[in-house]
Amino acid sequence: MTAKPLILTTALLGLALVTTASYTLAKPGVKMVYGAPESKVSSVPYKGAYVEGGDVVTALPEIKKVPNAKTHHVRMDMTHRMVEIDDGVMLEGWTFGDSIPGPTIHVRQGDKVVFTMTNRSGDDATVTFPMPHSIDFHSAMVNPLDKYRTIGAGQTITFEWTANYPGVFMYHCGTPMLLHHMIMGMYGTVVVDPVGGYPDKVDREYVIVQSELYTKPKDPANPNVLVSDVESAKRKSPSHVLFNGRINQLVNNPLKAKPGERVRLYVMNVGPTDTSSFHIVGTIFDKVYLDGNPSNLLRGMQTVLLGSSNGAVVEFVVPETGKYAIVDHEFADASLGAVGFIDATDGKGPKVSH
């Protein structure tokens, strides 16, 4: 007698799951595309721009409206270079698009991306030696053994993928030792808008990428030149936890807003290891889309927990004139640099003491 309610409950749960799945897969105007033509690899020399793609590709924290085209051609080359992470402090880094983090790619659900990447790690022999590299798009549904294959210095790979799902996704180097390549700076974000856009109109949009650095001085006599420390990464002991790749980046260059405005943040925790308890002091996230998918809606959130490689879209209203601290509420991470501000003072108001 007691089994029937259990069976009924299980059946109803199963129906709910099927209904949700069919809704997600049957979005009007979206055809799911699984796989893509085989990638192409060449050794033809290339010395042009590190990044190409027009408004589809932007530097942090900016994000632009997706063009109306259904196919986007994006180039993002890999380089080895010295990257400034603080005033006068340099890191020997490996990059996508010549920056850490790499540029943001912004497309629409159902769009096709034709992606080209040249391994230019041999262009500057003064920063480590040339290395094989690859790229792994979490936003794609393709054969990783083909599209995410490792290419050597001087080689170029071209492949395509279709944005089947909306969201905030990570990309990173997938070449072993993967941890090493990621702590050197090889990561970035893809934002895929849902068909028709996100439900609410907003006044401001920004991208925030949280990442960990594991560093040590290259020479103890010169603490302003840093190299990555794989052993501290294995111990999960970061030297810095950053927003948008630079110490105090969003403190010295706060995100601008005005009182009463609705703000949307595309937040990505690239890790490579740590979680983020993303929080803004003085407001509440009235809408949170976990991994950036509108199907994953939460309301009235004080903090959003993001594992390594998790993203989210968070939306909130700036309640009044003021400065609003952005923090990883795991305060060990905040003390290592995961802090910034939204400035809604227009140059007015008291200094921040929080």
N, C-alpha and C positions, 0 to 999 in steps of 0.2 A: 504493500500500500504506500510505503514512503518513497518508492522509486519513481512514481509517476510525476510528482512535482519536480524532482531532480531532472527527469528526462525533458519535461516541458521547459524548465529554466534553461537547460543546455540548448534545446532547440531554438528558443527565443534568442539566446546569446549568439548562436550560430547565424540566425537570420540577420541580427544586427550587424554582425561582422561582414556578412555577404553584402548587405545593403551599403555599408560604408565603402567597401572595396569597389563595388560597381559604380558608386557615385564618383569616386576618385578617378577611375579609369575611363569613365564615360563623359568627361567634361566636354561640353559642346565646342566644336571646332578643333579638338585635339585628337590627333591620331597617334597612338603609341607606336614608337619606332624602336625596335630591338636590333642592336648590332649596326654595323656600317661597313662600307667597302674596306678592303684591306689597306692598311697604312702604306705610305711610300717613304722610303729612306734614300737620300742622295748624299753625295759628298761634294756637291757644287759649292764653291766658296761664296759666302755672303757677308757683306760688311755694311749693310744698310741700317735702318732704324732698329733699335732693340724691341720696340713696341709699335704695332700697327693695329688699327681696328676702329678708328674714329670714336664716336660717342659711346660705343659698346665697351670701350676700355678706358678706365679712369684711375687716377692716382688717389689714394686715401686722403681725406675721408669722403671725397666727393663721389657722387653718383648722378648720372644724367639719364634723361628719358630714353627708353629703348627706341631706336629707329623703327620705322614701319616694315623694313625688309624682313623676309622670312629666313634668309640665309646671311650669315655674318662671317666675314673672313677676318681672322684674328692671328696676329703674330706676336709671340712673346719669347724672346731669346734668353738663353741661360748665360750668365757671366760670373766670373770670379773678380771681386773688387773690394777695395777698402770702403766700408760704409760708416758714415758718422752716426753714432747712436746717442751722442750727447755733445755739447760744445767741446771741441778738441779731443773727444774720445772716439777712436776709430776701432772698428771690428773687421777682421778678415772674414768676409762673407761670400757666400754663394747665392746667387739671385735668380729669380725669374723677372725678366723685363728690366734688369739693372737696378732693382730696388728691393728692400726688405721692409715689410712684406711685398710680394708682387702686386701688380695692378689688379683692380677689381674688374671682372668681366660681368656685364649686365645684359641679359637677353630675356626673351619672353617664352613662356611655356609653348612647346611645339616648334620653336625655332631650331634651325640647324646651324651648327658652328663648324666651319672649316678652319682647322687649327694648324698652324705651322710654327715650328720651333727649331732654331739652330743652336747647337752646343758650341758656345763661344768662350768656353772656359780657358782656352789657350790664348785669348787675345791679350791678357795681361799676365805675363809670366812672373811678375813680382809678388802675386798673391796666390800662394800655394801652386801646385802643379795642375795641369789639365786633368779633368776627371770625367768619367762617363756619368751621364745623368738621364733622367726620364721625367715624365709627368703623369700624375694620376688625378683624374677629375672625378670627384664624388658625385657630380651632377650628371654623369654619363652612364649609359648602359651598353657597354661594348666589351669585346674580348681584351682583357688586360695584357695577355701575352703578346698581342699584336699592337694595340694602340699605345700601351704604356711601356713598350719595349725600351731598353736602355740604348742610347746612342753615344758614340764617342765624340771627342773634340773634333770640330769641323764638319760633323754630319748634321743633316737636317731631316726632320720627320714631319710629315703632313698626314693628318687623319681628320675624320669628321665624327660628330656626335650630335644627337638630338636631345633637346631639353624636355624630357617627358614629364617631369614633376616640377612644380614651383618650389622655391625654397632658397635658403642661404646655405651654400655648399662650400666645401673646402677643396682646394687643389694643393698638391705637394709632390715633391720628388719621391719616386718609389724605388730608387736604386739602392741596393744594400751597401753599406749598413744604413738602413733607412733613418734611424735615430740620428746618426752623424749628419746626414744630408739636411735633415730638418732643423737641427740646432744651428746649422750654418746659415739658415735663413730661407730655405726653399719651400715657400708656402704662400697661399693667397686665397681669395674668395671669389666665388661665382654667385651672383644673385639672379634667380630666375623668377620673373614676375608671373603670377597666374594669369590665365586668359581673362581679359577685361580689367586687369590690375587688382590690387588689394581693395577691400570693400570701402574703406574710408578715405576721404580726401585729407591730405596733410599739407602743412605749410613748409616743413623742412624735412629733408632726408639726408642721413649720413651713414657711413659704414665705419664700424669699429672692429678691429681685429686685435684680439688678445693673444699674446705669445710669450714664451719663456726663453730666456737666454741662459746659457751655461758657459761662463767664460772664465779666463784667467789671463794675467798679463803675459804677453809673448816674451817679454824680458822684464824680470822683477825691477830693474832699474828704470823702466819706463811704463808706468801703470796705465798710460793713455792709449796704448796699442794692445788690443785684446784679441785672443784667439779662443775658439770654442774648446770646451773641456768635456770630452766624452765620458770620462769617469764620473764627474759630478752629475752628468745627465743620467747615467745609470743609477746613481744614488737618489735621483729625483730631488736634487738640491740646487735650484736655480740661483743664479747671481742677480738676475733682473726678471721682472714680469712687467711687460709693456703693453700699452695701448698704441697701436699703429706704428710700432717699430722703433720708437725713439723715447729715451728717458724724458719724462715731463712733456711729451708731445701735446697732449690735450690739456695740460696745465698752462703752458706757454702759448698755446694756440687753441683756446677753448672753442667748442662748437657754439655758433651763434643762434639765438632764438629771441623771440619777443614774448612778453606776458600774454597769455591766452592762446598762444599758438599750439597747434597739434604737431608733434614731432614723431617721425618714424626713424628708428635706428635698425640697421641690419648688422647684427652682432655675430661674430664668428670667433670661437675659441679654437685656435689651431693647435694648442698644446705646445709641444708634442705629448705631454704626459699629464699635466695638471688639470683640475677642474676649475671652473669659474662660477662664482656666485654673484652674478651681475646685478648691480643695484644702483639706483640714482637717489641721492638724499633729497627729500623734500617733495617727492611726487610718488605716484603709484602707476604702474603699468596697467592701463584699463583694458588693453588688449595685448596678448602675447601669442604669436604663432610659432610653436616649437618647430625647429628646423626650417622655419619660414613658410610652412605649408598652411594655408587658410583652414584646412580640415582639422588642424591641431590647435584649436583655439582655447586659450585660458584667459580668464578675466580677473582684474583686481589683484595683480601679483605685485608683491613687494620686492621679490628677488627671483631671478631666473637661474636655475642651475644648469650649467652647460658642461658636459664632459668633453674631453679632448676630441675634436672634430665635430662637435655639435654647434649648430647655429640657431638663431632665432630672429624674428622680427618683433620688436617691442614698440608700442605706441603709447603716448602719454600726452597730457596737456601741461604746459608750463603755467603753474597757478598764479604767479605774480612776479613782479620785478625781483630779481635776485640772481645769485650764482648757485648752481646745483651740482654738487660733487658726484662724479661718476666713479664708482669703485668696484673692485672685486671684494665682496664682503667677507671673504676669507682673508682676514687682515694681515696675515703673513705675506700674502701676495700684494696687497695694497702697499705694505711697507717696502716692498721691493720694486714698486713703481706702477702698479695697476691702479692709477688714479688719474682723473681728469675733471673737466668742468663743462657745463653748459652755461653760457653767459647770457643772461636775460636782463642785464642792467643798463645796456646802452651807455656804458661808462659811468653810471650813477650807482649809488648805494654803498654800503659798508664793505670793508675788506673781508675776505673769507678767513674764518678761523676754525672751521669744522675739521 
